[in-house]
Each structure stands twice: as C-alpha cells, then as structure tokens.
C-alpha cells in the first residue's frame, strides 16, 4: 500500500512539470520583453508605451485563459446516471453480459442517451460505476468520467472537456496572438542585433546600430521562442477550430459515436453557427472572455439524427412504442432541454414523417375542423 501511495504522489508531482515549464517560459518572456527590450533597448517613448499597453493586454488574456483551463475541474455525470443500490448489487452478481446489459437498459430507459458502443451495448464505466452520457469518456489520468471529453492535456495537467473547452480554445487563441505580437515587434531589433558589428573597435561600428549589451541575447532568444511556439500552436488551434465547426471532439474524430443508424462523425453537428453557439454561448459579448457560457449541462446534447420538438415527442410517445436498433437496444423518445430548444429553433426536421405520424397529423386536423364546426 505504501509504495503505491508514494508512486501516485510522485506521478501527481511530475504531472505539474510541463505546467511549470510553460510558466517559467512565460515569466522569462515577460522579463525579456518588458525589461530588456522596452526598458533598455527601445529609445522612443511613444513606441515603448504602445508596445507595453498592447503586450500587457495580450499577456493578461493569455494568462487568464490558461489559468481557467488548468484550474477548472472537469465536469462529471450527475447522480441520475449512477445505478441504484439494488441495480448495482444485481449487476455485480450477474456473470452473463446479456443479463448485465438488460439491467443497464432498464436503468437507462429514462436517461437522455442516444449513443451506444460499437456492439450496440449501453456505455457503462465499471471504474466509476455509472452509465456514460453521450460524449462522456473515462480519463485514466484523472481517474474520472469527463463530460464531453476531448483529451487529457499534459500542458495544462487537466482534462479538456465540457467545463473548460471554451477556456482551452481561448488559451490557444491568446497564446497565438501573444507569440505573434512578440515576434512581430521584436523582429526589427532581432535583425539589428543579428547584424550588429562584431568588431571590438567602437569607431569601426556604425553609429546607428544598437549597443552590444546582454539585452541582445534575450531579444534573439525571445524571437526564436515566440516564432517556434507560434508555428506549433497555429496548427493545434486550426485543428480545434475545425473540430468546433464540425461539433466533434478529438476522441470522436478517431472513433465516431454510434447512433441508432450506426456510427456517424457528424451526428452532433447542427451547422457551423449553432456549433459555435453550443461552445461559446448565445451572447457574443462574452465569447472572447474566459467565462463559462457554453450551452447545456454536458449530459444531453442535441443531435441532427433525433431532432424532434417536445410536442411531437409527446404525441409520438403516446402513439408509437420506443424505437429499437440491433441487440434489442431501445431508444425511447425524450424531451429536449432549454438550451437545445434554443439551438434547434426554426430548424427544419431531419426525421421524415412515417405513416403513423401522418395518421396523427390527419387526426389532429379532423379534431380542429370538428371543433370549429361545433
């Protein structure tokens, strides 16, 4: 017991090494830019003021979003997804997978779940002992089930998921702008220092060149580091912008979620505009601030494969049994949350009307005509 406890403590400490490395690089870049460049190298007061104001704005937003990404706890499924005590005891006693799945299907019939495993089984986490909501996955590093898990990022020592995905995107964006601004404003001084006359005799050096001081090394390395991080972050940020436009997570890109009609990578995509609103919220004035504004609760997501309005669901639930798909897996109709109704407002329905739905509609029309005549 003791060695394993010590090993876990060592793993937790080592997990903060990448974060500490980033913090040291950011602290050094602040010193190199503010002190060595602006204070000791730039002679123009106006240039100093403009550079310092813009630099501190980008620096504050970068650090703020990075902080929120690190210290926002990953969201976990609510208690409604946990098995009851009786179901849990019965599930543990059963040895046959078919019987265990029957228990899970019975427990999940009233839950807002539309995805299953590739074998059409209910997604259940034996570690956390709960039924996984749609887009939820177990993180082995955090040892918890994370809602809308995207990936576990070692550079923030945290899981990126529903609760902090917006912060992660803003962190990438502001770090990209931070590196771009630093590299662009340092470039002219980088060129001057790089081409600085190395002759020891001062009279042989051009008078318009900068003095050969220790600031030279900070400026040179500052440009290299900013340019290197900019190139590496640009590809990652572009990739996640594409994911947001498609309403996918990194996990779903490599392993498509399975719906009643089979695997579909675009099952949760509602269109680029609505996909953006799902992550950043309805109010655009908060989009660029690291404040949580994402829509929904992380347990239930609108999907283009099962879009139906609440009234239609109420009618179909009375006139039509729950639909099934393979391996006796049931998908009972469920009402949509308030955030989903906002996202799906004024949308055309993807679900085609069947014979039973036509009968319901014709019956409703007859009822209206009879009411008017009476």
GUDREN-163186 format. One record per residue (C-alpha): x, y, z. Coordinates in pm, whole numbers, plus 50000, padded with zeros to 5 digits. Each point is the difference from the previous one (the first is absolute). Layout:
N
XYZ...
This chain:
374
500005000050000502725024550095502084996549681496915004649780499015030950198503495014549959499914992049628496705018449957501385030250182503065000149775497794997649691497925029650119503135020850059501544990749663496735008549825500605036750089503435000949830498635010349655497895027250164503005012550196502055000649681497395021249820499755023250302503785005350002500095007049626497145025150033501675017050300503315002749813498245013549687498365026850215503375010550144501744999049663497345020649826499155025650269503425005150157502634990849743498185011649687497695028350104502055014450286503614995349884499804996949621497195021549858500815037150017496715014549874497575007450285496914997849779501104966349867500584987650353496515010650115498204984249704501974967650027499494997150377496255006849986499294974649726502414974950152498345001250343496514996449852500994968749812502004987450297497105003850246497504982449770502514972349930500764993650368496335002950099498834974149747502954977150082499165002250370496344991649940500944970449780502284985950269497885005350311496484993749869499044965750124498754975749735496234995550008498794965350098496624983349938497225007950247498644974650246497124990449771502494980449787501114978950297498354966550055497744996150298501244978750285497764971049902500995001649633503675002550091499834969050221498104981049734502455011249730502984988050204498354966350068499244993249636502744982749804498414999549657500515031449790496464996749860498495001950347502205029350096498965018549684496364993850083500525016750339501765029449836497275003749736497365000750268501945026550196500695020949689496505000449854499195034250150503445015449946500835024049712502264975249823500134995049623503404983549947501244965050075503154980049957500944986149660498334967250102496735018250087500544996450375499315026250265503165019950075500814992050362503095009150203500994972150238502545022950166497545027950089496994976450005497725022049793498345000749661501955023149774498075029249851500465007849632503555012649922501214990850350503194979650042502134987550286503395016950039502654976450129502225029050111497295017850203498294966850088496525014749946497375000849727500145033849824497035015649822500635006749631503624990050044502325012649726503414988850128502275001150304502525028049947503344996550185500795037049938497115010050225500044968450215496264997349959497324983749791498585021949725496284994549986496605016350034500875022250298503215015349859500004994449623499195036549935502875010450230502344976549815499075015249663500525035350137503314989050149501174988449658498745031649831501555024550249503274981050015500065001649620499405037650005502545004350280502734981949807499105018049676500165034350162503294992850175501614985949687498755028649780501165028150231503324983550082500844992349636501605033649913502204999150310500794963549937501315009649654502015029050142501584978650269500634971449756501825023049759501755019550275503655007049924502184976250198503105020949975501405009550335501055034749890497035022950064501065024549728499674972449737496374992950094497205019749832498625026650232496374991749921500334964450130498914988650347502584995550276501274964750048498574992950349498574969850180496535010249870501104986549664499814963850114496545004550157498645016049682501504973349775498634971150206496675017950047499425001149626500974963649950497784988050287497005021249893500294988849638500394963450099496965000150230497965019449744500574973949731499224970850232496885016050153498665011349662499514964449878498344989350326497705030350008499014995049637499184963650070497765008650295498255027549803499164973349743498744977250279497735027450135498575006849654499184962749971498904996550366502404971350061502464991850271503464986049940498804965950118496995000849765502275008149708501884967450045497024979650125496635011349870497054998050244497514972449925496345010149965496944979649917500935002249632503634990450059503235019950045499845036449892502765025750056497565028049918497214987950225500255029850237500615026249731497215025949969501755023249756503005022450051498095028650164498154978450252503144979850069501785032150098497125010450224500064966450174503595006350113500065037950043496395007250096497255022649870501465033750104502875009749770501295026750240501344972050223501554978849725503525014150040499974999450380501034968850196496604998150168497874968749979497185006149752499644966149829496454987749943498534969350164500974979150299502594977449836497814969150040497545005649719500835013249653497765007649703500664977649706498835003049641499104962949999497305002150268498775036049969496355002450097498195028050178498464993250346496395000049870500864975049729501764978450258496935001050226497734988749716502374973049875500574986550351496254993850033499454985149656503324983249925502094975550206503655006950068502204994249697502604972650013503164993249807501994968050013500654977850301496605010750149501485034250075497155024450069500065037249933496935015050173499065035549896501015026750251499255037350033502635025349899501565023850248499575037849987503425005349844499234974249734496745017149914501915032549946502534982649778497394981849798497585029249965498655006349648501754969149865498534976349747499514964850125502284972449877497634972650118497724990349717496314995750077498894964049999496504985649952499225001350371501055036550025497825008249697497044983550175500645020750311500195032149792496804991649807498254991750326501065033250143498675018449692496634982050029499835009350369500555036749914497314999449727497474983950235500795026050268499445028549752496714985749876498684995450352
